[in-house]
């Protein structure tokens, strides 16, 4: 638990075109910046030649920041290797399915290579030994946006064979579970185990992807163990996890299991980038925050987010404030921009920082001043926000990987599109949501689970979901759930297999729809929103109530969306890809049945509500207007104080929000 909201920037004194450390610090202080992150990107500056170390740039920044009262996070500089290391040991570069990586970019190394690990450990120890007693240092970020970088060379293949041998025990079991008799892929000797790079077997390929994710877990745990030898009890270890990238943060990260990778961290950290200007919705901020908060069921750090960023996404006036408080509303205790100043050359020249290339004041920087002032003033009210959601989105790295091997027709939509379709529907209806992993021990704290495309799932997981429903829980499944077991072996029973009992449906066929809609407008969303596209399962209800049939001359006898009472609970199944409007209506119905529909749901996007309890045990309600037009609402809860304007708000009072506006009400 921290005592204040951290408002920070990544700072690279080494990148500056001229000496201006004191000027930067003065401008940071004026903006309310109370934290900087340094050192994670500059291994070649700290060790210009093998065994020659120079931490003068770190020393001068640490000393200057301490004098100014600005706290510092030290990043271990291991994600971008120096030239001398590759020149002396070219095999530290990752060997992937596309060949050996080429020097120049970051994150091109084999994180399992013993030579890389030797030199990485040496620079970590030299740096942390140098800084760990400095009074400015409050914590450490290990590495940076770590992934496995698709490393798949001979040494990784050998480790994979060992992993497979420990998991399956015998080749007979492996061949049977993965169906390796197909196309003569059967492995009859451990010595003959082939490289996975060329495999066409989805079970084997998905298992290798799972194994690669464990390399990330091991690497971060290894780094944390080194730093733990030096850090004191008041310092923390964090890491900046990131998401599937679509030009911005989008969905579940394919190459990292965040739930496992975050275990050695004291505080989970995250990088969240998102569309801006007219495309700013808050959805990416919310999804990233809910995902990261759920890792440790605790507050988290936003270690990177955008200030100006992106060539064409300079924020509209008011958006920087809106974004900053949106992070806090999901449970963040830190908002840190990447980065302080705009770089004048190289790859990220136009990934603009808080300062533009002239390094002077600008409208975004001036808006940051207002954020910093409010963060400092309101820290006692806003820090350590506790959230208690009754809805969870259940996600799976394994299901994601499986759907990369067995994609939806057309290639336009993947697993994360389905995840975000469901999450965004909840978000737009102001239904607070955790994002949890299939490894979670119990679902009993939740009244509603939303389960997108759980294509790969063990019998144990599906039986646990059935039990959850039977005992009174509510589940909304989408298509492609329960289809294959944990080894991507399709179940031989009628689909959707084990969950058929709870869902009250069966199907044995599916199609790529052509000119199919849902029958009439049963959801009252308009005829333009009832199209079925990409995927549809031909559902036959056994005990389920049909919420919508398909409207098609050949497929009209089949159901598209169903719901079923099972024990004390209810399972709803969406058997097709359809519009966000229909999905929202299905989720609304499920939320009402689970008694999750209240005053906050009277408001809908672009008015977004976020709720939590602060350190004073008072309820905090954030209201955001994600719109370029002003909006108003009638405040329905107990009277309180609007913290930004420091004015009283009473129940049933109309509250006006400017475009991109915010109100924060603390109930008294």
NUGU-902520 format. One line per field, with one value per residue (C-alpha): residue in three letters; x, y, z. Coordinates in steps of 0.2 Angstrom, whole numbers. Each point is the difference from the previous one (the first is absolute). Layout:
res c(ALA,...)
c1 c(X,...)
c2 c(Y,...)
c3 c(Z,...)
This chain:
res c(UNK,UNK,UNK,UNK,UNK,UNK,UNK,UNK,UNK,UNK,UNK,UNK,UNK,UNK,UNK,UNK,UNK,UNK,UNK,UNK,UNK,UNK,UNK,UNK,UNK,UNK,UNK,UNK,UNK,UNK,UNK,UNK,UNK,UNK,UNK,UNK,UNK,UNK,UNK,UNK,UNK,UNK,UNK,UNK,UNK,UNK,UNK,UNK,UNK,UNK,UNK,UNK,UNK,UNK,UNK,UNK,UNK,UNK,UNK,UNK,UNK,UNK,UNK,UNK,UNK,UNK,UNK,UNK,UNK,UNK,UNK,UNK,UNK,UNK,UNK,UNK,UNK,UNK,UNK,UNK,UNK,UNK,UNK,UNK,UNK,UNK,UNK,UNK,UNK,UNK,UNK,UNK,UNK,UNK,UNK,UNK,UNK,UNK,UNK,UNK,UNK,UNK,UNK,UNK,UNK,UNK,UNK,UNK,UNK,UNK,UNK,UNK,UNK,UNK,UNK,UNK,UNK,UNK,UNK,UNK,UNK,UNK,UNK,UNK,UNK,UNK,UNK,UNK,UNK,UNK,UNK,UNK,UNK,UNK,UNK,UNK,UNK,UNK,UNK,UNK,UNK,UNK,UNK,UNK,UNK,UNK,UNK,UNK,UNK,UNK,UNK,UNK,UNK,UNK,UNK,UNK,UNK,UNK,UNK,UNK,UNK,UNK,UNK,UNK,UNK,UNK,UNK,UNK,UNK,UNK,UNK,UNK,UNK,UNK,UNK,UNK,UNK,UNK,UNK,UNK,UNK,UNK,UNK,UNK,UNK,UNK,UNK,UNK,UNK,UNK,UNK,UNK,UNK,UNK,UNK,UNK,UNK,UNK,UNK,UNK,UNK,UNK,UNK,UNK,UNK,UNK,UNK,UNK,UNK,UNK,UNK,UNK,UNK,UNK,UNK,UNK,UNK,UNK,UNK,UNK,UNK,UNK,UNK,UNK,UNK,UNK,UNK,UNK,UNK,UNK,UNK,UNK,UNK,UNK,UNK,UNK,UNK,UNK,UNK,UNK,UNK,UNK,UNK,UNK,UNK,UNK,UNK,UNK,UNK,UNK,UNK,UNK,UNK,UNK,UNK,UNK,UNK,UNK,UNK,UNK,UNK,UNK,UNK,UNK,UNK,UNK,UNK,UNK,UNK,UNK,UNK,UNK,UNK,UNK,UNK,UNK,UNK,UNK,UNK,UNK,UNK,UNK,UNK,UNK,UNK,UNK,UNK,UNK,UNK,UNK,UNK,UNK,UNK,UNK,UNK,UNK,UNK,UNK,UNK,UNK,UNK,UNK,UNK,UNK,UNK,UNK,UNK,UNK,UNK,UNK,UNK,UNK,UNK,UNK,UNK,UNK,UNK,UNK,UNK,UNK,UNK,UNK,UNK,UNK,UNK,UNK,UNK,UNK,UNK,UNK,UNK,UNK,UNK,UNK,UNK,UNK,UNK,UNK,UNK,UNK,UNK,UNK,UNK,UNK,UNK,UNK,UNK,UNK,UNK,UNK,UNK,UNK,UNK,UNK,UNK,UNK,UNK,UNK,UNK,UNK,UNK,UNK,UNK,UNK,UNK,UNK,UNK,UNK,UNK,UNK,UNK,UNK,UNK,UNK,UNK,UNK,UNK,UNK,UNK,UNK,UNK,UNK,UNK,UNK,UNK,UNK,UNK,UNK,UNK,UNK,UNK,UNK,UNK,UNK,UNK,UNK,UNK,UNK,UNK,UNK,UNK,UNK,UNK,UNK,UNK,UNK,UNK,UNK,UNK,UNK,UNK,UNK,UNK,UNK,UNK,UNK,UNK,UNK,UNK,UNK,UNK,UNK,UNK,UNK,UNK,UNK,UNK,UNK,UNK,UNK,UNK,UNK,UNK,UNK,UNK,UNK,UNK,UNK,UNK,UNK,UNK,UNK,UNK,UNK,UNK,UNK,UNK,UNK,UNK,UNK,UNK,UNK,UNK,UNK,UNK,UNK,UNK,UNK,UNK,UNK,UNK,UNK,UNK,UNK,UNK,UNK,UNK,UNK,UNK,UNK,UNK,UNK,UNK,UNK,UNK,UNK,UNK,UNK,UNK,UNK,UNK,UNK,UNK,UNK,UNK,UNK,UNK,UNK,UNK,UNK,UNK,UNK,UNK,UNK,UNK,UNK,UNK,UNK,UNK,UNK,UNK,UNK,UNK,UNK,UNK,UNK,UNK,UNK,UNK,UNK,UNK,UNK,UNK,UNK,UNK,UNK,UNK,UNK,UNK,UNK,UNK,UNK,UNK,UNK,UNK,UNK,UNK,UNK,UNK,UNK,UNK,UNK,UNK,UNK,UNK,UNK,UNK,UNK,UNK,UNK,UNK,UNK,UNK,UNK,UNK,UNK,UNK,UNK,UNK,UNK,UNK,UNK,UNK,UNK,UNK,UNK,UNK,UNK,UNK,UNK,UNK,UNK,UNK,UNK,UNK,UNK,UNK,UNK,UNK,UNK,UNK,UNK,UNK,UNK,UNK,UNK,UNK,UNK,UNK,UNK,UNK,UNK,UNK,UNK,UNK,UNK,UNK,UNK,UNK,UNK,UNK,UNK,UNK,UNK,UNK,UNK,UNK,UNK,UNK,UNK,UNK,UNK,UNK,UNK,UNK,UNK,UNK,UNK,UNK,UNK,UNK,UNK,UNK,UNK,UNK,UNK,UNK,UNK,UNK,UNK,UNK,UNK,UNK,UNK,UNK,UNK,UNK,UNK,UNK,UNK,UNK,UNK,UNK,UNK,UNK,UNK,UNK,UNK,UNK,UNK,UNK,UNK,UNK,UNK,UNK,UNK,UNK,UNK,UNK,UNK,UNK,UNK,UNK,UNK,UNK,UNK,UNK,UNK,UNK,UNK,UNK,UNK,UNK,UNK,UNK,UNK,UNK,UNK)
c1 c(0,7,-4,-2,-4,16,0,15,9,14,15,15,14,11,-12,0,8,8,2,-17,-2,-3,-13,-9,-1,-7,-13,-4,-3,-11,-10,-2,11,6,8,11,6,17,14,-10,4,19,11,12,3,2,12,8,12,0,4,2,-14,-5,-15,3,-16,-10,10,-3,-19,-2,8,-9,-17,3,5,-17,-10,-4,0,8,-4,16,-3,12,7,-1,-13,12,17,16,9,16,-10,-7,17,8,-14,-12,-9,-8,-12,-16,-2,-19,-10,5,19,12,-5,10,8,-7,-17,-4,-6,10,9,-3,-5,6,17,13,12,-14,-5,18,2,-17,3,16,-8,-15,12,12,-15,-10,15,4,-18,-9,5,-3,-14,-9,-3,-17,-1,6,-8,8,2,-12,-16,8,-5,8,3,-4,17,0,18,8,3,-18,-6,11,-9,-17,4,5,-17,-10,8,-3,-18,-5,12,-1,0,-15,-10,6,-3,-18,-4,6,-5,17,-4,-7,11,13,4,2,15,7,16,5,16,-11,-10,-1,1,-17,3,-8,-14,-17,-7,-11,2,19,1,-11,9,16,-8,-5,18,7,-11,8,17,-7,-5,17,9,-10,1,19,2,-11,11,16,-8,-7,17,3,-16,-6,-17,-7,4,-10,2,-12,0,-10,-11,-8,-14,-3,5,-11,9,-6,-4,-14,-2,8,18,4,18,-2,-11,-2,-6,15,13,-6,3,17,-5,-4,-12,-7,4,-7,2,-16,-1,-16,-9,-2,-10,-17,5,3,-13,9,-2,18,4,-13,4,18,-3,-13,12,15,-9,-7,17,3,-17,9,4,12,12,-2,18,-3,-14,-1,2,0,6,-4,3,-19,-7,4,-14,-14,0,-7,5,16,-9,-14,12,11,-16,-6,15,-3,-18,5,12,17,11,12,-2,16,3,11,8,6,7,-2,16,9,5,-1,-15,-11,2,-18,-6,-1,2,-8,12,1,16,3,0,-10,-18,-14,-19,2,14,-11,-15,12,3,-18,0,16,-8,-16,9,11,-16,-11,12,-7,-17,5,15,-2,-18,-8,-11,-12,-8,-13,3,16,6,8,15,13,16,-2,-17,8,15,-12,-10,16,2,-18,-6,-17,-4,6,14,-8,-5,11,-2,3,-14,-12,7,-1,-18,-5,10,-5,-18,2,10,-13,-14,11,1,16,11,15,10,5,10,-5,12,-11,-4,-19,-13,-11,3,-8,-19,4,14,2,10,5,5,7,5,14,-5,3,-14,3,-2,-17,-6,4,-10,-15,1,1,-16,-9,4,-8,13,-4,11,0,10,3,3,15,-1,4,4,17,10,16,10,-10,-8,-18,-12,-9,-17,-13,5,2,5,0,-9,-14,-9,0,-3,-14,5,9,8,10,2,5,1,7,-16,-6,-14,-6,-8,-8,-18,-9,6,-3,13,-7,16,-6,1,17,7,-6,12,9,18,16,-6,-16,-3,-16,-7,-14,-8,-2,-6,5,-12,4,3,3,-2,10,-10,5,-9,11,6,-16,-3,16,2,13,-1,-7,-2,-2,-5,12,-1,-1,9,-1,11,-2,8,3,3,5,10,-12,-1,6,-18,-7,14,-4,-18,5,12,-13,-13,13,5,-18,-3,15,-7,15,-11,-1,1,17,-7,-13,15,9,15,6,-4,11,-1,14,-2,11,4,14,12,-12,-13,-11,-8,8,-10,9,-11,8,-7,9,-8,4,-16,-6,-11,-10,-7,-10,10,-9,11,3,5,19,14,5,19,6,-11,-1,-19,-14,-11,-17,-10,-11,10,4,19,7,15,10,6,14,-5,1,-9,7,-13,5,-15,0)
c2 c(0,17,16,11,0,0,11,-4,0,-11,11,-2,12,-10,5,19,11,11,2,4,-11,15,7,-16,-3,18,-4,-16,8,13,-14,-10,-14,-10,-15,-5,-16,-1,-12,-14,4,4,-15,6,16,-8,-13,7,-15,-17,2,19,9,18,4,19,4,-10,8,18,-3,-9,14,14,-9,-3,18,5,-12,-11,-19,-12,-17,-9,-11,-15,4,-18,2,8,-8,10,-2,-7,-15,-5,3,-12,-12,1,-16,10,7,-11,-13,0,-8,14,-2,8,18,14,13,18,-2,-4,-16,-11,-11,-18,3,-18,1,-3,13,13,-4,1,18,5,-6,10,16,-2,-3,14,13,-6,-1,18,7,-10,10,17,9,5,-18,-7,-15,-10,-5,-16,0,8,-7,-17,-14,-15,8,-17,-7,-18,-5,-17,5,4,-16,-10,9,-4,-18,-1,10,-13,-15,7,4,-16,-13,-11,2,-12,12,16,-8,-5,17,10,-12,-1,-15,13,2,-11,13,-14,2,-17,5,15,2,2,14,13,19,7,14,-9,-10,0,-9,13,-9,-1,18,7,-9,7,18,-4,-6,16,10,-9,7,17,-5,-8,15,13,-11,-2,19,3,-12,10,17,-8,-3,19,9,6,-3,17,-3,-10,-10,3,-3,8,-14,4,-6,-6,14,8,17,1,-12,-11,-17,-15,-1,-16,-2,2,-7,15,-10,-10,13,12,-12,6,18,10,12,-4,13,3,10,6,10,4,10,18,15,-5,-18,1,-11,-6,-18,-4,9,-9,-17,2,6,-14,-13,6,3,-17,-8,3,6,16,17,1,12,8,0,6,10,13,19,6,-16,-7,12,5,-3,16,1,12,13,-9,-18,-1,3,-12,-13,2,-1,-15,-10,4,-5,-17,-2,8,8,6,9,2,6,-7,12,17,7,-3,-9,9,-15,-19,-12,9,18,3,-10,17,3,13,12,3,1,18,-6,15,1,-5,-2,-19,4,15,-12,-12,13,0,-19,1,13,-10,-16,8,8,-15,-15,-3,-2,-10,-11,-19,0,-17,-8,-14,-6,-14,-3,-8,-3,-17,0,-13,1,-18,4,14,-10,-14,13,5,-18,-2,18,6,1,15,4,17,-5,-9,-5,18,7,-11,4,19,-3,-6,11,16,-5,0,16,10,-6,5,-17,-2,-14,-10,-9,-17,-15,-18,-4,9,-12,5,10,1,19,4,0,0,-7,5,-13,4,-14,-12,-11,-10,-5,-15,-11,7,18,-4,-10,14,12,-12,-1,19,1,-14,9,16,9,7,-3,8,-11,5,-12,-12,-3,-17,-7,-8,-6,7,-8,7,-17,2,-8,-15,3,11,19,10,-15,1,17,-7,-5,17,9,-12,-1,-11,2,-10,12,18,11,16,10,8,12,-6,11,-3,-3,17,13,-9,10,17,6,4,-11,7,-9,-17,-7,-16,-1,-9,-15,-9,-16,-10,-1,-12,4,-15,9,18,15,7,19,1,-12,2,8,-9,-12,-14,3,7,-16,4,11,14,6,-10,0,-14,-2,-12,-4,17,9,4,-3,11,-5,11,-12,13,16,14,19,8,7,-18,-5,14,-5,-18,6,12,-14,-11,15,3,-19,1,15,11,14,16,19,0,-9,14,8,-7,5,13,3,-12,-4,-8,-3,-5,2,11,0,10,-14,12,-5,10,1,6,7,2,8,-9,12,16,7,5,-13,1,-14,0,-6,-15,-4,7,18,3,12,3,0,9,15,-2,2,-10,-11,-7,-14,3,15,3,0,7,-6,10,-9,-13,5,-8,0,-9,-2,-6,-5,7)
c3 c(0,-5,9,-15,-18,-11,-15,-10,-17,-7,-1,-11,4,-12,-15,3,-14,12,19,8,16,11,-12,-2,19,2,-13,8,17,-8,-8,17,-7,16,-8,-15,-7,-7,-6,-8,-18,0,3,-13,9,17,-7,-16,-1,7,19,-1,10,1,10,1,-9,13,14,-6,-3,17,10,-9,2,18,3,-8,10,-16,3,-12,-7,-7,-15,-4,-17,-7,-14,-13,-1,-4,-17,8,8,-17,-9,13,2,-16,6,14,-13,0,-14,-5,-14,-11,3,11,7,-7,11,1,8,19,6,-12,12,6,18,4,-8,14,-7,-1,18,6,-6,4,18,1,-6,12,15,-5,-2,16,11,-6,4,13,15,-9,9,-16,-5,5,-11,-16,-16,-6,-19,-11,-9,1,-12,-7,-17,-8,4,-6,-3,3,19,2,-9,12,15,-8,-2,18,5,-11,8,17,-4,-10,7,-16,-18,-2,11,-10,-17,6,8,-15,-14,-7,-11,-12,-16,8,14,13,11,4,9,11,-10,-16,7,-14,1,3,-13,-14,9,-8,16,10,16,-1,-6,13,14,-7,1,18,4,-8,12,15,-6,4,17,3,-6,10,16,-3,-1,15,10,-4,4,16,6,1,2,18,7,-5,-18,-13,-15,-15,-19,-14,-8,-16,-12,-17,-11,-14,-1,18,15,-5,8,9,-3,-11,6,19,13,11,14,1,-5,14,14,5,-1,16,-11,-17,-13,-17,-16,-7,-17,-8,-14,3,-6,-7,2,19,9,16,-5,-1,16,9,-8,4,18,4,-7,10,16,-1,0,18,5,5,-6,-15,-9,-17,-4,-18,-8,-13,2,-18,-8,-17,-15,-2,17,10,13,-1,14,16,-6,10,16,-5,-4,16,12,-11,5,19,-2,-4,15,-6,13,-14,-16,-9,-18,-13,0,6,-16,-19,-7,-14,-10,-2,0,12,-6,-2,16,8,18,12,-7,-19,-10,5,18,6,7,-11,3,5,13,7,2,9,13,4,2,11,11,2,3,14,8,-1,3,18,-8,-16,4,3,-7,4,-13,3,-16,-1,-19,-7,-18,-1,-12,-6,-8,-6,-8,-9,-7,-5,-10,-9,-5,-5,-4,-5,-18,-10,13,4,18,14,18,6,-11,9,17,-4,-7,17,11,-10,2,19,0,-10,12,15,7,10,-5,5,-13,7,-6,-1,14,13,14,2,-9,15,4,-17,-4,-19,-11,-18,-9,-18,-12,13,-15,10,18,11,6,18,-5,-9,14,12,-11,0,19,1,-10,10,16,-6,-11,-17,-15,-17,-13,-18,-14,-1,18,7,-17,4,15,7,-13,-14,-4,-5,11,-7,8,-7,2,10,10,19,1,-11,16,8,-16,-6,-18,-12,-17,-12,-15,-3,-15,-6,-2,-17,1,17,13,17,-1,0,12,16,9,-6,-7,-17,-16,-4,15,-1,-13,3,-7,0,11,5,9,-4,17,5,17,12,16,-5,-4,-17,0,-18,-15,-16,-14,-16,-12,4,17,8,10,11,15,0,18,15,19,12,18,8,19,8,-14,-18,-15,-16,-16,-15,-15,-13,-4,0,4,15,3,1,11,12,1,4,14,6,2,9,12,4,4,11,9,-6,-8,10,-1,-8,-15,-3,-7,-16,-11,-2,18,10,18,11,18,15,18,6,14,11,-3,-11,-16,-15,-16,-16,-14,-17,-16,-15,-12,-10,6,18,9,16,12,16,14,8,16,17,1,0,-5,-18,3,-16,3,18,1,8,-11,7,-6,-15,-5,-18,-4,-16,-8,-13,-15,5,18,17,17,15,14,17,10,18)
